[in-house]
Amino acid sequence: MTELLRLARALRNECEDPRTRFAHRLRVGLAVAALILILSFLE
């Protein structure tokens, strides 16, 4: 669990610009979705 929290802190973007923050969250979300999709195909 602590490893997941450490990873979440590393992925966090503290930028003040809302557009940059949104783009970062979108990229992270797409990466997580792709990982889930790949793992579902492996089963």
Beta strands, then each sheet from edge to edge (+ up, - down):
end
